[in-house]
Amino acid sequence: MKRIHDQNEMSIFLADESRRTGAAQEICFPQTADEIVQLLQEDPRAPITIQGGRTGVTAGAVPESGIAINLSNMSRVIHLPEPDQDAAPYTAIVEPGVLLVRLQEMLHARGLFFPPDPTETTASLGGMVACNSSGACTYRFGATRHHVRSLGMVLADGDTLTLRRGEYTAKAGRFALTTNGGRLIEGTLPQIRMPQVKKHTAGYYVHPDMDMLDLFIGSEGTLGIVTQIEIDVLPEPKHLWGAVVFFPTEDCAIRFVHLLRGDPGSKDGMLLRPQAIEFFGVDTLDMLREAQRTGAALTDMADIPAGCAIYTEFAAEDRSELEPLFRRLGQQIEEAGGDPRQSWFAFRGPDMLRLKDFRHAAPVCVNERVSEIRQDIPTITKLGTDMSVPDSKLDEVFRMYREGLAQEGFQTSLFGHIGNNHLHCNIIPRTEEEYLRGKALYTRWAEDVVRMGGSVSAEHGIGKLKVWLLQKLYSEEELQAMAELKRLFDPAMRLNPGNIFGYNESWSQDR
């Protein structure tokens, strides 16, 4: 097993995409579950930080002390289905260090795909499970949780646990699990007010009659170390068509979203069954046009029009299914106040790849701008919302963002998964003073989102950077109950310390 102690050699592993840098005594690269057990038992109380692809933006993989266990060398693809031989439903079995981009390439060769599609394709499957990752196609297919069939894990004491969907189910909040070593773990799930939204990854997923597998998905590495993942995969559709629809105003774009979704008051949106509905605000298109002009991005695409845009895509087995949908799509564009002739449509693979490049360019450009500012002010980081609200609150939360930004005069980029009422409102602070004002605005927004019945984190998790937001969503008593649930699986609170709970001494001290 590779182990690094040299501080210079370790430095690259002490940060993630949050741009936060931590510290550790060593970085270890196990290749098997047995080597993880060995590491845990060498020092039964050492803090352990688990790392995957380190693509997270909340510092969840950034160690503050102790040992970092990097799972990148646990990258075997154990099983892939052969559609010509195996009967559906199809499953794949992988180790946590497998990168999404590699898995998708291997599945594509078999005419299959894994539906969760976060923008960062170098995310690892273990990290995706840890954060219940999602992406554009979550609108139709759901987040990672919906596609996990079983998990193999190492617990904090070195015991192992295998959970298969449907095997262990809580009853009225009571549960009992048996480890592979024969130890019984039983307890009561905390009573927590879960937001009724389509995307939520903030604290533990808890329901009185839940499948216990779901507790570990989205738990940010605080309950166990994932060593094997079994997932459902789907046949690739024969036809995938997409569109980037440009609108003169953001009000028109919101109207189009309601039509696409078939919201109350619209006609037949749900009959269209889009896989993705993504928003790009006026400020974001301004940024992308500048990137085009300077040659930084999207140089092989037509000039981006003024206004804002919606990206959407549709899939079908037969082309004849899509042709009437796109005729109806053109009608909806006009009903919302747009012009189909100003839109970009894709009906074949290479054109779809260009549209997806357009969708992925926005976060890349934002991160590059933040990196430029950090060269002069290293303490500054991007402030990006990751909040979601119920369908009925989409218009309200959109107005809240735009009014707050207009009052403060920040440099911004608003884009994201509007189909799930989940927008990334990126504030790009240019000074320390702007950073502090931006964080204060973000806090007020979080309080309002909670009042709307929303979640403070839809897909990125809490990590170490957003603990203050989780405290807006849940009461001290609810957070304490979550901490007690963690203690049941991790009595010394050693796994991923700081994630979700911060460093609350009253929760982490021995009892």
C-alpha positions as CSV (number, residue, x, y, z in Angstrom):
1,M,0.0,0.0,0.0
2,K,1.3,3.4,-1.0
3,R,1.7,5.8,1.9
4,I,2.9,9.4,1.6
5,H,4.4,11.4,4.6
6,D,6.4,14.1,2.8
7,Q,4.5,17.4,3.1
8,N,5.5,18.6,-0.4
9,E,4.4,15.4,-2.0
10,M,1.2,15.4,0.0
11,S,0.2,19.0,-0.9
12,I,-1.8,18.1,-4.0
13,F,-4.0,15.8,-1.9
14,L,-4.7,18.4,0.8
15,A,-7.2,20.3,-1.3
16,D,-10.3,19.8,-3.5
17,E,-12.3,22.0,-5.9
18,S,-13.4,24.2,-3.0
19,R,-9.9,25.6,-3.1
20,R,-9.6,25.0,0.7
21,T,-6.3,23.5,1.8
22,G,-5.9,21.3,4.9
23,A,-3.3,19.2,6.7
24,A,-2.6,15.5,7.4
25,Q,0.0,13.3,8.9
26,E,0.0,11.0,5.9
27,I,-2.0,10.1,2.8
28,C,-2.7,6.4,2.3
29,F,-3.7,4.7,-0.9
30,P,-5.3,1.3,-0.1
31,Q,-6.1,-1.2,-2.9
32,T,-8.4,-3.5,-0.9
33,A,-11.0,-3.4,1.8
34,D,-8.5,-5.4,4.0
35,E,-5.9,-2.6,3.7
36,I,-8.6,-0.1,4.9
37,V,-9.3,-2.3,7.9
38,Q,-5.6,-2.4,8.6
39,L,-5.4,1.4,8.5
40,L,-8.3,1.8,10.8
41,Q,-7.0,-0.6,13.4
42,E,-3.4,0.7,13.5
43,D,-4.6,3.7,15.5
44,P,-8.2,3.2,16.6
45,R,-8.7,6.9,17.4
46,A,-6.9,8.7,14.6
47,P,-9.1,11.0,12.6
48,I,-9.8,9.6,9.1
49,T,-10.6,11.7,6.0
50,I,-11.8,9.8,3.0
51,Q,-11.0,11.0,-0.5
52,G,-12.3,10.1,-4.0
53,G,-11.8,12.3,-7.0
54,R,-11.6,15.4,-4.9
55,T,-14.0,17.2,-7.2
56,G,-16.3,18.4,-4.4
57,V,-16.8,22.1,-3.7
58,T,-17.5,21.9,0.1
59,A,-14.1,20.7,1.3
60,G,-15.6,17.3,2.3
61,A,-12.3,15.6,1.2
62,V,-10.0,18.1,2.8
63,P,-8.3,16.7,5.9
64,E,-7.7,18.9,8.9
65,S,-5.5,16.4,10.8
66,G,-4.8,12.6,11.1
67,I,-4.8,10.3,8.1
68,A,-6.4,10.8,4.7
69,I,-7.5,7.6,3.0
70,N,-7.5,8.2,-0.8
71,L,-9.5,5.6,-2.6
72,S,-8.2,6.3,-6.1
73,N,-6.3,3.0,-6.3
74,M,-9.5,1.0,-5.6
75,S,-10.6,1.4,-9.2
76,R,-11.6,-2.0,-10.4
77,V,-14.7,-2.4,-12.5
78,I,-15.8,-5.8,-11.1
79,H,-18.8,-6.5,-13.3
80,L,-20.4,-4.9,-16.4
81,P,-23.5,-6.4,-18.0
82,E,-23.6,-7.7,-21.5
83,P,-27.0,-6.6,-22.9
84,D,-27.0,-9.3,-25.6
85,Q,-26.6,-12.0,-22.9
86,D,-28.0,-10.7,-19.7
87,A,-31.6,-9.9,-19.0
88,A,-32.7,-6.5,-17.9
89,P,-32.6,-4.8,-15.4
90,Y,-28.9,-4.3,-15.8
91,T,-26.4,-3.8,-13.0
92,A,-22.7,-2.9,-12.8
93,I,-20.4,-3.5,-9.8
94,V,-17.4,-1.1,-9.2
95,E,-15.0,0.0,-6.6
96,P,-15.2,3.5,-5.2
97,G,-12.2,4.9,-7.1
98,V,-13.7,4.3,-10.5
99,L,-14.1,7.6,-12.3
100,L,-17.5,8.4,-13.8
101,V,-15.9,9.3,-17.2
102,R,-14.3,5.8,-17.4
103,L,-17.4,4.0,-16.3
104,Q,-19.5,5.9,-18.9
105,E,-17.0,5.0,-21.7
106,M,-17.1,1.3,-20.8
107,L,-20.9,1.3,-20.6
108,H,-21.2,3.2,-23.9
109,A,-19.3,0.4,-25.6
110,R,-22.2,-1.9,-24.5
111,G,-25.0,0.5,-25.4
112,L,-25.6,1.4,-21.7
113,F,-25.3,4.5,-19.5
114,F,-25.4,5.5,-15.8
115,P,-28.0,8.3,-15.6
116,P,-26.5,10.6,-12.9
117,D,-24.4,13.1,-14.8
118,P,-22.6,15.7,-12.7
119,T,-20.8,18.3,-14.6
120,E,-17.4,17.1,-13.3
121,T,-17.0,13.7,-15.1
122,T,-13.8,13.0,-13.2
123,A,-15.9,12.5,-10.1
124,S,-15.4,9.1,-8.5
125,L,-18.3,6.7,-8.0
126,G,-17.5,6.6,-4.3
127,G,-17.7,10.4,-4.1
128,M,-21.0,10.4,-6.0
129,V,-22.4,7.9,-3.5
130,A,-21.1,10.0,-0.6
131,C,-22.8,13.2,-1.8
132,N,-25.8,11.6,-3.6
133,S,-24.6,13.4,-6.7
134,S,-26.8,14.5,-9.5
135,G,-26.8,16.6,-12.7
136,A,-28.9,17.7,-15.6
137,C,-30.6,14.4,-16.2
138,T,-31.6,14.1,-12.6
139,Y,-34.8,15.9,-13.8
140,R,-36.0,12.7,-15.3
141,F,-33.9,9.9,-13.7
142,G,-33.3,11.1,-10.2
143,A,-30.0,11.4,-8.3
144,T,-27.4,8.7,-7.5
145,R,-29.6,7.3,-4.6
146,H,-32.2,6.1,-7.1
147,H,-29.6,3.9,-8.9
148,V,-27.7,2.3,-6.0
149,R,-28.6,-1.4,-5.5
150,S,-26.0,-2.3,-2.8
151,L,-23.0,-1.1,-0.9
152,G,-20.0,-2.8,0.7
153,M,-18.5,-0.7,3.5
154,V,-15.8,-0.7,6.2
155,L,-17.1,0.8,9.5
156,A,-15.0,3.0,11.8
157,D,-13.9,0.0,14.0
158,G,-12.7,-2.1,11.0
159,D,-15.8,-4.3,10.9
160,T,-17.5,-4.6,7.5
161,L,-21.1,-4.1,6.4
162,T,-22.9,-5.1,3.2
163,L,-26.3,-3.5,2.5
164,R,-28.6,-4.6,-0.3
165,R,-31.7,-2.7,-1.3
166,G,-34.7,-4.2,0.4
167,E,-32.7,-6.3,2.9
168,Y,-32.9,-3.9,5.9
169,T,-35.9,-1.7,6.4
170,A,-36.7,0.6,9.3
171,K,-40.1,0.1,11.0
172,A,-41.6,3.2,12.6
173,G,-38.1,4.6,13.0
174,R,-36.5,1.5,14.6
175,F,-33.8,-0.4,12.7
176,A,-31.4,-3.3,13.2
177,L,-28.4,-4.2,11.0
178,T,-26.0,-7.1,11.3
179,T,-22.4,-6.6,10.2
180,N,-20.4,-9.2,8.3
181,G,-18.6,-9.8,11.6
182,G,-21.9,-10.8,13.3
183,R,-22.3,-7.6,15.4
184,L,-25.8,-6.2,15.8
185,I,-26.2,-2.5,15.3
186,E,-29.7,-1.3,16.3
187,G,-31.2,2.1,17.1
188,T,-33.8,4.7,16.5
189,L,-33.8,7.1,13.6
190,P,-34.0,10.7,14.6
191,Q,-37.2,12.6,13.9
192,I,-36.2,15.2,11.3
193,R,-38.3,17.6,9.2
194,M,-37.1,16.5,5.7
195,P,-37.7,19.2,3.1
196,Q,-40.3,18.1,0.5
197,V,-38.2,18.9,-2.6
198,K,-36.9,16.9,-5.5
199,K,-33.2,17.4,-4.7
200,H,-31.8,17.3,-1.1
201,T,-28.4,16.4,0.2
202,A,-28.1,18.2,3.5
203,G,-27.5,16.0,6.5
204,Y,-28.7,12.5,6.8
205,Y,-31.6,11.1,4.7
206,V,-34.1,9.9,7.3
207,H,-37.6,8.4,7.0
208,P,-39.4,6.3,9.6
209,D,-39.9,3.4,7.2
210,M,-36.8,3.8,5.0
211,D,-34.6,1.3,3.3
212,M,-31.4,1.5,5.5
213,L,-29.2,1.5,2.4
214,D,-30.4,5.1,1.8
215,L,-29.0,6.3,5.1
216,F,-25.4,5.8,3.9
217,I,-26.0,7.4,0.5
218,G,-25.4,11.1,0.9
219,S,-23.8,10.7,4.3
220,E,-20.6,12.3,3.1
221,G,-18.3,9.5,4.4
222,T,-19.3,10.1,8.1
223,L,-20.9,6.6,8.7
224,G,-18.6,4.2,6.8
225,I,-16.0,3.9,4.0
226,V,-17.5,2.6,0.8
227,T,-15.5,-0.2,-0.8
228,Q,-17.9,-1.6,-3.4
229,I,-20.9,-0.2,-5.2
230,E,-23.6,-2.0,-7.2
231,I,-25.6,0.3,-9.5
232,D,-28.4,0.1,-11.9
233,V,-27.6,1.1,-15.5
234,L,-29.9,1.7,-18.4
235,P,-29.9,1.1,-22.2
236,E,-28.8,4.1,-24.1
237,P,-31.6,5.6,-26.1
238,K,-31.3,5.3,-29.9
239,H,-32.1,8.9,-30.4
240,L,-31.1,11.9,-28.3
241,W,-32.1,15.4,-29.4
242,G,-31.5,18.6,-27.7
243,A,-32.0,22.4,-27.9
244,V,-30.6,25.6,-26.5
245,V,-33.5,28.0,-26.6
246,F,-32.7,31.7,-26.3
247,F,-35.1,34.2,-24.8
248,P,-35.1,38.0,-24.7
249,T,-35.9,38.1,-20.9
250,E,-35.6,35.8,-17.9
251,D,-39.4,36.0,-17.4
252,C,-39.9,34.4,-20.8
253,A,-37.4,31.7,-19.9
254,I,-39.3,30.9,-16.6
255,R,-42.6,30.8,-18.5
256,F,-41.0,28.3,-20.9
257,V,-39.9,26.1,-17.9
258,H,-43.5,26.0,-16.6
259,L,-44.7,24.9,-20.1
260,L,-42.0,22.2,-20.4
261,R,-42.8,20.8,-17.0
262,G,-46.5,20.8,-17.5
263,D,-47.0,22.9,-14.4
264,P,-50.6,23.9,-13.3
265,G,-51.9,26.3,-15.9
266,S,-49.9,24.9,-18.8
267,K,-51.2,22.3,-21.3
268,D,-49.2,19.3,-22.2
269,G,-45.6,19.8,-20.9
270,M,-45.4,16.4,-19.2
271,L,-46.2,14.7,-22.5
272,L,-42.9,15.9,-23.8
273,R,-40.9,14.2,-21.0
274,P,-37.7,16.1,-21.2
275,Q,-34.6,14.5,-19.6
276,A,-33.1,17.9,-18.6
277,I,-34.1,21.5,-18.2
278,E,-31.2,23.8,-17.5
279,F,-31.2,27.6,-17.1
280,F,-28.5,30.2,-18.1
281,G,-29.1,33.8,-17.0
282,V,-28.3,37.0,-18.7
283,D,-25.1,37.4,-16.6
284,T,-24.0,33.9,-17.5
285,L,-24.5,34.4,-21.3
286,D,-22.5,37.7,-21.0
287,M,-19.7,35.7,-19.4
288,L,-19.8,33.0,-22.1
289,R,-19.8,35.6,-24.9
290,E,-16.7,37.1,-23.4
291,A,-15.1,33.6,-23.3
292,Q,-16.1,33.2,-27.0
293,R,-14.6,36.5,-27.9
294,T,-11.3,35.9,-26.2
295,G,-11.1,32.3,-27.5
296,A,-11.3,30.8,-24.0
297,A,-14.3,28.6,-24.7
298,L,-17.0,27.6,-27.2
299,T,-15.0,28.8,-30.2
300,D,-16.5,26.2,-32.5
301,M,-20.1,27.3,-31.9
302,A,-22.1,30.2,-33.4
303,D,-22.1,33.5,-31.6
304,I,-24.2,33.4,-28.5
305,P,-27.2,35.8,-28.7
306,A,-28.0,38.4,-26.0
307,G,-30.6,37.5,-23.4
308,C,-30.8,34.2,-21.5
309,A,-31.2,30.5,-22.4
310,I,-32.8,27.2,-21.5
311,Y,-31.0,23.9,-22.4
312,T,-33.3,20.8,-22.8
313,E,-32.9,17.3,-24.2
314,F,-35.2,14.5,-25.1
315,A,-34.6,10.8,-25.8
316,A,-36.6,8.1,-27.6
317,E,-36.1,4.7,-29.2
318,D,-37.8,5.8,-32.5
319,R,-37.2,9.1,-34.3
320,S,-40.9,9.2,-35.1
321,E,-41.5,9.8,-31.4
322,L,-39.3,12.9,-31.3
323,E,-40.5,14.7,-34.4
324,P,-44.0,15.7,-33.1
325,L,-42.4,16.6,-29.7
326,F,-40.1,19.0,-31.3
327,R,-42.9,20.6,-33.3
328,R,-44.7,21.1,-30.0
329,L,-41.5,22.4,-28.5
330,G,-41.3,25.1,-31.2
331,Q,-44.9,26.1,-30.3
332,Q,-44.0,26.3,-26.6
333,I,-41.0,28.5,-27.4
334,E,-43.3,30.9,-29.2
335,E,-45.9,30.8,-26.4
336,A,-43.2,31.7,-23.9
337,G,-42.0,34.7,-25.9
338,G,-39.1,33.2,-27.8
339,D,-38.3,32.6,-31.4
340,P,-37.5,29.0,-32.6
341,R,-35.4,30.4,-35.4
342,Q,-33.0,31.9,-32.9
343,S,-32.6,28.5,-31.1
344,W,-29.9,25.9,-31.5
345,F,-31.2,22.3,-32.2
346,A,-29.2,19.1,-32.2
347,F,-30.4,15.9,-33.9
348,R,-27.2,13.9,-34.0
349,G,-24.3,12.9,-31.8
350,P,-21.7,15.6,-32.7
351,D,-24.2,18.4,-32.4
352,M,-25.4,17.1,-29.1
353,L,-21.8,17.1,-27.8
354,R,-21.5,20.8,-28.7
355,L,-24.7,21.6,-26.8
356,K,-23.4,19.7,-23.8
357,D,-20.1,21.7,-24.1
358,F,-22.2,24.8,-23.9
359,R,-24.0,23.5,-20.8
360,H,-20.7,22.7,-19.1
361,A,-18.8,25.9,-20.0
362,A,-20.6,28.1,-17.4
363,P,-19.1,26.6,-14.2
364,V,-15.7,26.3,-15.8
365,C,-15.7,30.0,-16.6
366,V,-16.9,31.0,-13.1
367,N,-14.1,28.9,-11.5
368,E,-11.5,30.5,-13.8
369,R,-12.6,34.0,-12.8
370,V,-12.4,33.1,-9.1
371,S,-9.0,31.6,-9.6
372,E,-7.8,34.9,-11.3
373,I,-9.1,36.9,-8.3
374,R,-7.4,34.5,-5.8
375,Q,-4.0,35.3,-7.3
376,D,-4.3,38.7,-5.6
377,I,-6.6,37.8,-2.7
378,P,-6.0,34.1,-1.8
379,T,-8.6,34.0,1.0
380,I,-11.5,34.6,-1.4
381,T,-13.6,31.7,-2.7
382,K,-16.6,31.5,-4.9
383,L,-20.0,31.9,-3.2
384,G,-22.4,29.6,-5.0
385,T,-25.9,28.7,-3.9
386,D,-26.9,25.0,-4.0
387,M,-30.5,25.4,-2.7
388,S,-33.7,23.9,-3.9
389,V,-37.4,24.7,-3.3
390,P,-40.8,23.1,-4.1
391,D,-42.2,23.5,-7.6
392,S,-44.7,26.2,-6.4
393,K,-41.8,28.4,-5.1
394,L,-39.7,28.6,-8.3
395,D,-40.8,32.1,-9.3
396,E,-40.4,33.4,-5.8
397,V,-36.9,32.1,-5.3
398,F,-35.9,33.4,-8.7
399,R,-37.1,36.9,-7.8
400,M,-35.3,36.6,-4.5
401,Y,-32.0,35.9,-6.1
402,R,-32.3,38.7,-8.8
403,E,-33.6,41.3,-6.3
404,G,-30.8,40.6,-3.8
405,L,-28.1,40.7,-6.5
406,A,-29.4,43.9,-8.0
407,Q,-29.3,45.6,-4.6
408,E,-25.7,44.5,-3.8
409,G,-24.2,45.1,-7.2
410,F,-22.1,41.9,-7.3
411,Q,-20.4,40.2,-10.3
412,T,-22.6,37.1,-10.7
413,S,-23.5,34.1,-12.8
414,L,-26.9,32.5,-12.4
415,F,-27.4,29.1,-14.0
416,G,-28.4,25.5,-13.1
417,H,-31.0,22.8,-12.8
418,I,-34.1,24.9,-13.0
419,G,-36.3,21.9,-13.9
420,N,-35.7,20.8,-10.2
421,N,-36.1,24.4,-8.9
422,H,-32.3,24.2,-8.2
423,L,-30.3,27.2,-9.3
424,H,-26.6,27.9,-8.7
425,C,-26.4,31.6,-8.0
426,N,-22.7,32.3,-8.1
427,I,-21.3,35.5,-6.5
428,I,-17.8,36.3,-7.7
429,P,-16.4,38.6,-5.0
430,R,-13.7,41.0,-6.0
431,T,-12.7,42.1,-2.5
432,E,-12.8,40.8,1.0
433,E,-15.6,43.3,1.7
434,E,-17.7,41.9,-1.2
435,Y,-17.0,38.3,0.1
436,L,-18.4,39.2,3.5
437,R,-21.4,40.9,2.1
438,G,-22.0,38.0,-0.3
439,K,-21.9,35.5,2.6
440,A,-24.4,37.6,4.6
441,L,-26.8,37.7,1.6
442,Y,-26.4,34.0,1.1
443,T,-27.4,33.5,4.8
444,R,-30.5,35.6,4.4
445,W,-31.4,33.6,1.3
446,A,-31.0,30.3,3.1
447,E,-33.4,31.5,5.8
448,D,-35.9,32.4,3.2
449,V,-35.5,29.1,1.3
450,V,-36.1,27.2,4.5
451,R,-39.3,29.2,5.1
452,M,-40.4,28.2,1.6
453,G,-40.0,24.5,2.6
454,G,-36.7,24.1,0.6
455,S,-33.2,22.6,1.2
456,V,-30.0,24.5,1.7
457,S,-28.1,21.9,-0.3
458,A,-29.5,20.1,-3.2
459,E,-26.5,18.2,-4.6
460,H,-23.1,19.3,-3.3
461,G,-23.6,18.2,0.3
462,I,-22.6,20.2,3.4
463,G,-18.9,19.2,3.8
464,K,-17.0,21.5,6.1
465,L,-17.8,24.8,4.4
466,K,-21.6,24.8,4.7
467,V,-22.2,23.7,8.2
468,W,-23.5,27.2,9.0
469,L,-26.2,26.7,6.4
470,L,-27.3,23.3,7.8
471,Q,-27.8,25.1,11.1
472,K,-30.4,27.3,9.3
473,L,-32.3,24.2,8.1
474,Y,-32.3,22.1,11.3
475,S,-32.7,22.9,14.9
476,E,-29.9,22.2,17.5
477,E,-32.0,19.3,18.7
478,E,-32.3,17.8,15.2
479,L,-28.5,18.2,14.6
480,Q,-27.8,16.6,18.0
481,A,-30.0,13.6,17.0
482,M,-28.1,13.2,13.7
483,A,-24.8,13.3,15.6
484,E,-26.1,10.6,18.0
485,L,-26.9,8.5,14.9
486,K,-23.4,8.9,13.6
487,R,-22.0,8.0,17.1
488,L,-23.9,4.7,16.8
489,F,-21.8,3.7,13.8
490,D,-18.7,5.8,14.7
491,P,-18.4,6.1,18.5
492,A,-15.1,8.1,18.4
493,M,-16.5,10.4,15.7
494,R,-13.4,9.8,13.7
495,L,-14.7,9.4,10.1
496,N,-14.6,12.6,8.0
497,P,-14.5,14.9,11.1
498,G,-15.9,18.3,10.3
499,N,-18.2,17.1,7.6
500,I,-21.9,17.9,8.2
501,F,-21.5,18.7,11.9
502,G,-18.5,20.9,12.0
503,Y,-16.2,20.6,15.0
504,N,-18.8,20.8,17.8
505,E,-17.0,19.7,21.0
506,S,-20.3,18.9,22.8
507,W,-21.1,16.3,20.1
508,S,-17.6,14.8,19.6
509,Q,-16.5,14.4,23.2
510,D,-16.5,10.9,24.7
511,R,-19.5,9.9,26.8
